[in-house]
Amino acid sequence: MPRKAFLCLVLLATSIYSYAQNNTQQDLPQVFEKSTPQEEIARLEDKKFKLNLRLTELKEKDAFGNAEEIIRIEGMLAYVEAKIEKQQKILNSTQHAEKSGIPQKGALSEADYRAKKLEFHNQNVDKEPMVIKTTLTRYEFEKLPKERQEKILSMPERYTIVD
C-alpha cells in the first residue's frame, strides 16, 4: 500500500510539473517580447516621475535620516535617465534609417540583413562621392615640402591655393 501511494504521489507531482512547464512556455513569448522605443520611453518616464516624487517626499521629511535612501534613489534616477537617452538614440536612429532608406535589422535574419546592407552600400558607392576642397594660402603652400607641393598641384579637384 505505501508503494502505491508513493507512486501516485510521484505521478501527481510530475503531472503538475509538466503542466506548469507547458503553461509558462506559452506565456514566455509575451513576457520577453521587445517593446518599441516609444513604449519603453513612456514606461521609463513614468518610472522617473515616480522616483522624483519619492525623492521629494524623502527630502521634505528628515533628509539626514534618509540619506542612504536619497542616495539610492538618485542613483536609480541617473540609471533611468541613461536608459531614456539610450532609447531616444535608438528611436532617432530608426527614424533616420527610415528617412534615408538604410536597411534595418528588424525581423530579418543575419544573412538577409547583411545582403540588404551590402546592396544599399553598393548603391551609394555608385553615386559620385562628394569631394571636399581644401583651401591653402600661398604662404602655407610654400612652407610645405616639395613632394607635398607636387602632390597638391597634381590634385586641383581637392586643393585650392589662395593668394
N, C-alpha and C positions, 0 to 999 in steps of 0.2 A: 504494500500500500504506500509506504513512504516514497518508493521509487516512482510510482505513477504520479504522485503529487509533485515530486521534484521535476519530472519530465514535463508535466503540464505547465508548471511554473516557468520552465526554461522556454517552452514553445510560446507561451504567452508573452514573455519578455522579448523574444526575438521578433514576434509579430508586431509588437508595439514599436520596437526599434526600427524595423523596416518601414512601417507606416510613417514614422516620424521622418526618416530619411527621404522617402518619396515626397512627402508633403513639403519639406524645406527645399528640396531641389526644384520644385515648381515655383516657389516664391523667390528664389535667388536671382533670376534674371531681372526681376522688377526692382529688387533691392540694389543691385550693383549696376543698374542702368545709368549711363552717364547723362547728366543733366546738361542743358545748354548753358553757355556762359551767362546769358541774361538771367536765367533762373538761379544760377549759382551766385551771381552778384546780388540779386534780390535777397536770397537767403542770408548771405554774409552781411548785407546792410542791416537786415533785421537783427542779426546776432550782435552787430556793432552797436545798434541802438540800445538793445537790452543791456549790454555791458556798460555803456555810458550811463544809463540810468542807475545801474547798480553802483558804479563808481561814484557818481554824485551823491547817492544815498549814503555811501560809506564815508565820504568826505564831510558831509553835513553832520554826521554823528560824531563819534570820537575818532578823529583822524589818527591819533597816536596809538590808540588801542587796536586799530585795524590796519596798521602799517603794512603788515605782511600780505593781508588780503588785497589792499590797494595796489601793492607792487605786482601781485599775481594778476589782477585784473588789467592793469596797464600793460603787462606783458602779453596777455591774451588779446588786448586791443591792437597792439602792434602786429601780432601774428595775423589777426583778421584783416587788418588794413593791407598787409603784404599780400594776402590771398586775393583781396579785392583787386589790387593793382595787377596781379598776375592774370586774373580772369579778364580784366579790362584789356590787357595786352593781347590775350587770345582773341577776344571779341574784335579788337581793332585789326588784328592780322587776318581774321577770316573775312571781315568786311573789305579789307584791302585786296585780298585774294579774289573775292567775288567781283570787285570793280575792275581789276586788271586782267581777269581771266586766268590767273595762276591756278593750276590744278590743286585740289585739296585731297588729303588722305581719306577722310570720311569713312565710308564703308568699303573702300577699295582694298584689295589685297595688296601686299607689299610689291609684288611683281607688276601689277596693273598700275599702281601709283608711280613706280619708277619709270614705267613706259610712258605714261602721260607727262611726267615731269621732263623726261628726255625729249619728248616730242615738242613740248612747249619751249624748252631751251633751244632746240634746233630751229624753231620758227623765229625766235627772237634773234638768233645769231645771223640768220639770213638778212635781217634788216641791217642797214648801214649803221655802224656804231657812231655815236656822237663823238667827235674829236674836240677835245678841249685845247684851245690855243694858249700857249704860254707867252707872255709878253716880257721882253727883256729890254733894258735900256742899252744904249751903245756902250756906256761905261761898264755895265755889268758884263756885257758880251766880251769886251776887250780884256777883262780880268780873267776870263776862262782860259784853260789850256788850249793849245792849238787843235788837239784831237777833238775836244769837245766843241770848239767853234766850227770845225768842219762837219761834225755830226749835225749840229744845229742848222747850218747852212744847207745841208742835204735834205732837211725836212721842213720846207717852208709851210706845209699844211699844219704843222704843230707849233711852230715858233714864229713870233713877230718881234722884230727888232725896232725899237722906237728911239729916235734921237733925243 
